[in-house]
Each structure stands twice: as structure tokens, then as C-alpha cells.
Amino acid sequence: MKREQVRARHAEGLISATHVIQNPADLGEWIVFFKKSAGRSYFLVDDNDEVESFGNLDDLVETLRGLGIKFAEIHL
């Protein structure tokens, strides 16, 4: 799901949870996915529909704040 879609769906109350996990392809990076109320999950993707990954959690948290997300589970 692209950033503008996340903002819109979060504002509509359609995102039920936000999870942060290590990128399985590179354990030094982090990725985020959103659960929708219907039980489906979506990764945060960029304009090229590729999963966005973050080298540090501070950058990821700033991105989530910019999307209006206030709570996220971090899985180590």
C-alpha cells in the first residue's frame, strides 16, 4: 500500500494494526505492514510498488508519524 493510501485508509479507520518487522532479505533493515479490519495485510510500498525498507527505526518511526500512525508493534 502506498503512503497516500495508508493516510486515507487510516483516516477512515480501516487499518486495524501496524507491525514493524526485520526485512527477511536483509536483517539490518526494517519493513512495515498494515492489517486491515477485514484480516488482510499490506506492506508499505514506494511509487514503484516495491516494499519500502528502512536502515534504522528512527526513520521508520518518522515515516509512520507522517502517515498519522500513532501505535505500532515492533517484532524483534
C-alpha positions as CSV (number, residue, x, y, z in Angstrom):
1,M,0.0,0.0,0.0
2,K,1.4,3.4,-1.0
3,R,1.7,6.2,1.5
4,E,-1.3,8.2,0.3
5,Q,-3.4,5.0,0.5
6,V,-2.2,4.4,4.1
7,R,-3.1,8.0,5.1
8,A,-6.6,7.7,3.6
9,R,-7.4,4.3,5.0
10,H,-6.0,5.2,8.4
11,A,-8.2,8.3,8.5
12,E,-11.2,6.2,7.6
13,G,-10.4,3.7,10.4
14,L,-9.7,0.9,8.0
15,I,-6.3,0.0,9.4
16,S,-6.6,-2.2,12.5
17,A,-2.9,-2.6,13.3
18,T,0.6,-1.6,12.3
19,H,3.6,-4.0,12.6
20,V,7.3,-3.4,12.1
21,I,9.5,-6.4,11.3
22,Q,13.0,-7.1,10.2
23,N,13.3,-7.4,6.4
24,P,13.8,-11.2,5.8
25,A,16.0,-10.3,2.8
26,D,18.3,-8.1,4.9
27,L,18.1,-8.4,8.7
28,G,19.8,-5.0,9.0
29,E,16.7,-3.3,7.6
30,W,13.1,-2.9,8.8
31,I,9.8,-3.1,6.9
32,V,6.2,-2.2,7.9
33,F,2.9,-3.8,7.2
34,F,-0.6,-2.8,8.0
35,K,-3.5,-5.1,8.9
36,K,-6.9,-4.0,7.6
37,S,-10.1,-4.8,9.5
38,A,-11.0,-7.5,7.0
39,G,-7.9,-9.5,8.0
40,R,-5.8,-8.7,5.0
41,S,-2.2,-7.3,5.4
42,Y,-0.4,-4.9,3.2
43,F,3.2,-3.8,3.1
44,L,4.2,-0.2,2.8
45,V,5.4,0.2,-0.8
46,D,7.1,3.0,-2.8
47,D,5.9,4.6,-6.0
48,N,7.4,1.6,-7.9
49,D,5.3,-0.9,-5.8
50,E,8.4,-2.2,-4.1
51,V,8.4,-2.8,-0.4
52,E,10.0,0.1,1.4
53,S,12.7,-0.8,3.9
54,F,14.4,1.4,6.5
55,G,18.0,1.2,7.7
56,N,17.1,2.4,11.2
57,L,14.0,2.6,13.3
58,D,14.1,6.3,13.8
59,D,13.5,6.9,10.1
60,L,10.7,4.4,10.1
61,V,9.0,6.0,13.1
62,E,9.2,9.4,11.5
63,T,7.6,8.0,8.4
64,L,4.8,6.4,10.4
65,R,4.2,9.6,12.3
66,G,3.9,11.4,8.9
67,L,1.2,8.9,7.9
68,G,-0.8,9.6,11.0
69,I,0.1,6.3,12.7
70,K,0.5,6.6,16.5
71,F,0.9,3.0,17.5
72,A,2.9,0.2,16.0
73,E,4.1,-3.2,17.2
74,I,7.8,-3.9,16.7
75,H,8.7,-7.5,16.3
76,L,12.3,-8.4,17.1
